[in-house]
């Protein structure tokens, strides 16, 4: 019997435990607002003014200001350069820079955007976990787990693109699970494509999703729609490559050449550097995965222990019960970080609070909560089952609280350091040099923004 679209939606919500209502969203909003207030009050107490814990945040704002001036994607007037690894974030900041010339106003705007995007991430974590476990309590736990991760709080206040990448990833994963056929099946691919404009490593998500689609079609005997969405994703990727090429004459941003050109997979292949290929396949992959596991352990030991439980449950469920969840989330949590280390290693997985792997870190957190749901189902006896779930959730929450307290303090101290050094130096240069001076420096963010002089980047991130 044919059912209406509204009836089908209601049926899906009953089947998967996703019910309409505003209470989970309100609770997640309150958690996010409380975290934002804690971070902001700590930095104001430490510095008496807002700031960023990274100098790179000011690079985004310098590009954004110059775009708002009509200079285009240029760090110096008349010198276009693809120096932003996250042009979608830069364009977003540029829009707000059209309405204000105040540096402090832009700092607050960037932080508020980070808070809003972290809330969006928590909402989609709630939806994903509810969808998979058929339990809204598990979904709520996943949303809170993502919101309260120490690196997510740091990312919220950093003025960087991390929470944008996380939000696009979780929204894309939810859409990938939820919409398998019809025109809506193109939505996750569009989100994955936009994710590349926020963090180029996100291209791996679409590749893993493509493999998962093949598994679902030929192994799990499902019929997901693929080509329409993949075409949209490919168009967004080609647009990203064309954007970089039109500015700098290369399909990849300047950060690629400055940081990883000499050590990445493509350079090793082009130069027939087989020892380097062997190193990438063995040492690099292993070290990135080990560092990722250690990173999860430092963030929250309880959640780290529960991640393998959630992964095992999802894999078994996909094959044994032919669930429509597929293997995208498990493959992303297991393979994403090692693939980054294999293709384009730079420093390590946890570098700068894991800003390059924030999206998969959030996925790991919600998988851990799904692990609690699987453990709860396996325990016999209602009282013992609920006691087990409460105990694990309480331990995870305690770890999240202690880690968040430490991250709040460390973030405020890092902001104080950037304000005293890079921001202070940029302001001094503005007052003590001529307008036509050229400043050569390795840290060009706050100097570029506050000095407003021509900058020569000795590392090569924003100048050729």
N, C-alpha and C positions, 0 to 999 in steps of 0.2 A: 504494500500500500504506500502510495506517495504521500510524504508529509511536507508541510510547509517549512520554509526556511526558519521561521521562529520556533516551530515545534522541534526541528532538528537541533537547534542550538540548545533548547531546554533539555532535550534528551542527552546531548553530549555533556552538559553540566551535571546532570544527575549521574551519568555513567562515570565521570572522572572526578566527581567531588568538587567541581568548580561552581559555586553558587554565587548569584549576584549579591552584592552588599558592600557597604562602605566602611564597615568596622575594621577589617584588616588593613585597608589603605590608610585609615585614620591613625591606627596604631603605628604603622610604619612611618607615617609622616611625623608623629610625635617623637618616635625614636630618633629620626633624622634631625629634627629640630633641636632636640636635646643635645645630640652630638655636636651639631654646628655651634650651638651656644657654648658648649664646653671648650671647643677648640678656639673659638673667637675670644672668649674671656681669658683663656690662658695666654694667647699671644698678645692681647692688649695689656695684660698684667706684666708680661715679660718685656714688651717693646714699646708700649704706650701708643702704638699705631699698627695697623695691619700690614702684612708683608707676605712674601712667598718663601718657602723653604728651599727653592732652587733658583739659580740665576737663569736657567732656561725658560722659566715662566715669563721673564721680561723680554726674551727673544720673541715669543708669540705676540706680546703686547706691542713691541716695536714694529713688527710686520703689520699688525692690526692697525696701528696708528697711521702708518704710511699708506696703507690701502685706503683708509678713511680720508687721507689727504689727497687721494687721487694719483698716488705714485705707482700703484699696482703692487705686485709682489716683489718689493725691493727693500733691502735694508738700508741702502744708500740711494739718494735721489738719482734717477737715471741709470741705475745698475740693477736690472731685474735678475733675480736669482731664486731658484727653487730650494730655498733654505728651510722651509717648514716641513717637517715629517708628517704633520697633521694639519693639512690645509683646511679641512672642514672646521676644526676648532679655531684656527686663525681667522677664517671668514666670519665665524660667529662672534668673536671678540671685535672684529672690525665693524660689524653692524652696530654694536653698542657704542663703539668709539665715535660714531657719527654724532652722538648726542651729548658727549661730554669730553672735555680735554683734561679732566682731573685724573692724575695717576691713582690717587687713593680711591676715587669712585670706581675706576676700572678694576682695582684690586678687589673691592667688595663685590662688584658684578661678577668677576671671574669665580670668586668663592661661592656666591649664590648659585651660579650656574652649576658648579660642581655639586652643591647640595641637592639641587633639583634633579640632576642626572643620577646621583646616588639613590635618591628616592625612587626614580623610575627603574633603576636596576633592581632595587629591593622588591618592587611590585612584580617585575617579571620573574625574579627568583621565586617569589610566592606562587606565581601562576605555573611555572615549570614544575616545581615540587608537588603542588596540588594535583597537577595533571598526571604526573607519574605515579604518585602514591595513592591517589583518590582520597586524600585526607587534607583538609584545609589547615589543620593544626601543624602538619608537617610543612605545608606551604608557608605558614606564618613563621615557623622556625627558620626556614631557609631564607626568607626575606630579612629577618633580624640578623641572621648569621652573616649575610653579605654586608648589610649596613654597618655592622659593628666590627668588621675586620679592621685591624689596625691600618693596613695599607690603604683601605678604602677611605678611612677618615683622613689620612694624609693626602690622598689623591683629591678628596673633596676640597681641601684648603690650599692645594698646591698651585692652582692656576694653570695646570697642565691638562692634557687631553684624556687622561686615564679614565675618568668616569664616563666620558662620552663614548669611548671604546667599549667599556663594560656594558653600558646601557644598550648600545647597538648590538652587541654580541648576544646578550640575554634576550632582547626583543626578537632578534633573528632566530635564535634557538627555539624560543617558544612558538614563533610562527611556523618554523619548520616542523615542529611536532604537531601543531594544531591544524595546519592547513596543508593537506596532502594532494588535493585535486582542485580543479577549477582555477579561476583567475587569482584567488587569494594565495595559491601555492607559489606565486611569483614574489610575494611579499618578503619571505625570508631571504631570498637571493638579492633583492634590492637592499635589504638591511646589511647583508654581508658585504655587498659592494660598497655601500657608504662607510662600512667599518674600515675598509682599506684607506679611505680618505681621512680616517681618524687615527689609524695605526697600520702601517703597511704589512706588519706580520699577520694581520687578520685575513690576508689572502689564504692562509692555511685552513681557515674554518670552512670556506667554500669548497676547497679541495677535499677536505675530510667529509663534508656533506655530500659531495658528488659520489665518493666511494660508498658512503652509507646508502645513498639512493640505489646504487647498483646492488648492494647486499639485500636491501629491502625488496627490490624487484625480482631478483633471480634466486635468492636463498629463502627469504621469508615469504615469497609469493604475494607481495603487495603490488599495488599499481600506482605509485606516486607520480604526479606530474612533474616533469623535469625541464624539458628543453625551453619552455617559455621563460621560466625564471632564470635559467642559466644564461640565456641570451641577454636579459636585463643586467645580470651581474657582469657579463663580459663587456657590455657597453660601458658600464661604470668604470671597469678596470682600464679599458682603452682610453676613456676620457681622462683618467688619472695619469696614465702614461703620457698622453698627449699634452696634458697641462704642464707636466714637468719638462717635456721636450721643448715646448713652445717658449719656455722661459730660459732654460739653461742649456738646451741642445742635447739633453740626455733624458731618457725615459724615467730615470730614477732621481730622487732628490739629492741635494748636496751632502746630506748627512751620510748617505751610503758611501760616497767617495771618501769622506773625511774619517769615517769610523771603521768600516769593515771591508772596503774594496780589496785590500791586500790579503785578507784572511778568509774570504767567503768561498762558497762552493763554486760559483761561476768562474771566479778568477783561477781557482785550482784546475778546473776543467779546461779553461782556455789555454792555460800555460802548461798543461800536461804535468802538473805537479802532483804526482801520485803519492809521495809521502804525506803531502798535506791532505789529500783525499782520505788516506788511511787514518790520519789523525782526526779528521772530521767525523768519520764513520765510527770511530772507537772512543777516543778520549773526549772529544767535544760533546757527542751525544750523551755519553755516560755522565760527564761532569755537569751538564745542564740538568739532566734528570735528577741526579743526586742533590744538586743545589736547590732544585725546586722542592723536593721532598723535605730537605732541611728547612727551607723557607716556610713551608706549611707547618712544620713542627714548631718553629719559633713563633709563628702567629697564634697557633692554637693546637696544642698537643692532642687534645681530645678529638677535635675535628680531623686532625691528620690521621689518627688511628682509625677513624670511622670511614675515611674516604675509600679504602679498599673494599670495605663491606658494601658500601653503596654501589661501587663499580661492579662487583661480582653479582649483586642482586639484579642490576640493570641488564647485564649481559645474559645471565641465565633467563631472566624474564623475556628478553627479546627473542631468544631461540626456542625456549621451552613452551612459552605461552603465545608465541607469535604476536607479541605486543607491538603496537604501532610506534613505540618510542624509538626503535632502531638503536643504532650504536654511535650516533654522533657525539653525544655527551661523553660516554666512556672513552671513545677514541681521541676526543679533544683533550681530556684531562691527562691521558696517558702519553699521547704522541705529540701534542702541540709544542710543548717546551723543548723536547729533544730535537724536533724538526727545526726549530729556531736555531738551536745550537749547531745543527748540521748545515743549514743553508747559509745563515748569516750570524755567526757568533760575535758577540761584542761584550766584553767584560764577563758577566755571569748572569744567571737567570734572575737573581734577586737584586740586581743592580738598581740603585735609587728607589728603594722600597718596591721593587718588582714592577716598575711603571710600564715595562715592555710586555709583561705577562699578566697585567691586572685582570683582563677578561677571563683567562683560564683559571686564575686564582679564585675568582668569584664562582666559576663553575664547580671547582673543587669543593668550595664551602657548601654549596647547595647539595652536592652529591653526598657529602658527609651527613647532612640532615636526612637525606633519603635513606642513608645507611641506618640511622636511628629508627626510621619507620620500618625497615625490613627486619631489624632485630626485634622490634616490638611485636611484629606479626609472628615471629618464630617462637616467642615465649608463650608457654601454656599457662592458663589461669589468668583471669582478668586482673586481679590485684597485683600479681607479680609482673604482668605485662605492663601495666601502667606505671608501677614503681620503677621498672627498668628504664622506661622512656623518660620519666621525670628525673631520675638520677643522672642519666647521660646528658640530658638537656641542661641540667643545673651545672654539671661539671664544665660543659662547653661554654655556658654563659659566664661562669666565674673566670675561666681562662680569657674569654673575650673582654671582660671588664678590666682585668689586670693589664692585658696587652694594650687596650685602648688608653688607659691612664698613662702608661709609659709612652705611647705614641703621641698623645697630646703634649706631654712635656717636651719630648724630643723635637716635635714639629715647631713648637714655639721657640725653642733654642736655635734651631736651624734658621728660622725666619729672622731672629735677632742677629745672627751672624751675617746673613745676606744684607740686611738693612745697614749694618755698621760698615761692611766692607764694600760690596759692589754698588749698592745704592748710594752710599756716602761718597764713594769715589766718582760715580757718575755726576753727582751734584757738584762736587768740587771742580771737575773738569768743565762743567757748564759755566762756572763762575770765574775760572782762571785761564781759559784758553780762548783763542779767537774762533769765530764762527767757521772759518775755512780750514781749521786744524783737522788733521787725520790722526785717529787714535788706533794704535795697534795693540791688541790684547787677545788673550785666550778666553777670558770671560767677557762676552760682549753684550749680554742681555741688559742688565740695569745700566751699564755704561752707554749702550746705544740708545736706550729710552730716555735717560735723564740728561746725559751730556748733549744729545741731539747733534752730534758731530759725525762726520764721515768716519766709518769704522773699518779697519782692516782686521779680519779675523785670522789670526795666525794658525788656528786649527783647520779652518776652511769650511765651517758649517754654513756661514751666511754670506761669505764673499768668495769670489773665484781666485 
